[in-house]
Amino acid sequence: MTIPLPVVIIGAGLTGLVCARALQDAGRPVVVLDKGRSPGGRLATRWLGQPSRRCDTGAQFFSVRDAAFAQLVQRWTPTVVPWCHGFPVIRPDAILPPDGHPRWHAPEGMSALAKHLAQGLDLRCERTVTGLAPDPAGWRLTVEPGDLVRAGTPATGPAETLLASAVILTAPVPQVPMWFARWDLDIPPALAEDLAKSHFDPCLCALLDWPTADRPVLPPPGAARVEDPASPVGWLSSQAAKGLHTPGDALVVHARGDWSALHQKEDDATVLAALIPAAKALVERLGGRWPGAPAEATVKRWKYSLAVRSPKPRCRILNLPATLVIAGDGYGEAGRVEGAVLSGLAAAQAV
């Protein structure tokens, strides 16, 4: 009896995990590789000293509009639950009320969703695919332990070889040329068109911690979007209002994408000097209470935070000559969490 070769998925963010689960549920063998220490990608939750004091530093919530996504979300409960029905929008001359559309989040932190999806998968973290070559059976991958994308980082052990029937790459679209160059593959015209149509904004994220605050910094629902070109802030949310952070509270402040792009090379102190007073002014406009200087303030940098321009297909299927699929939230129209999920489902169907 011939054992079928696995589909190898590169990247254990939301797209890769959803794709892997769909393939495994259909009876296909799957191996998921990720250069990081744990799954999730931008489903990222940071502890502030103890497990009960957590912050979602990447994705904060998601909305559900597509029927296929809605079915998945019902299977994910209670790992994810409804949070609220929209957020106020702060504009220069007004604060608009929430739009009434449900938003969901993970009460144990968004990384809990990644861990939930990873259960039962053949997931191998701290692995970098340094070689990808066609093989009579499909693809031959050279995999080395460690995160070798960081310049000058050595492998932590010997390389291994994997054979795959197909490969699915879920890295952010702007990183695709780097991977193709590493693998000595030419970029075909269709993928070149995708690259030209894709753009991601970076995000500078400030984490402001008040371990002794006696109430959430923001009033319900505990978060707000900001649409004010005079402010560097695009989003802020109280982690205590989400149920993540006790005792005290922490405020997650996401800078606007254009502001982040202009200031991404500045040091943390300079970034915080701009974001903290801007956040204070927004909290006070919303009727919240600023607890004073935060006990701790740190910066998280997302180089590829949000797909703001993307090609229309939900994934790109390449035959080089074996099947290589490019997927992620940089494809399709939905964007954000829902877009990542729909792209993962499309990639699973493609192989």
Secondary structure, 3 states (H helix, E strand, C coil): CCCCCCEEEECCEHHHHHHHHHHHHCCCCEEEECCCCCCECCCCEEECCCCCEEEECCCCCECCCCHHHHHHHHHHCCCCEEEECCCCEEECCEEECCCCCCEEECCCCHHHHHHHHHCCCCEECCEEEEEEEEECCEEEEEEEECCCCCCCCCCCCCCEEEEECEEEECCCHHHHHHHHHHCCCCCCHHHHHHHHHCEEEEEEEEEEEECCCCCCCCCCCCEEEECCCCCCEEEEEECCCCCCECCCEEEEEEECHHHHHHHCCCCHHHHHHHHHHHHHHHHHHCCCCCCCCCCEEEEEEEEEEEEEECCCCCEEEEECCCEEEEECCCCCCCCHHHHHHHHHHHHHHHC
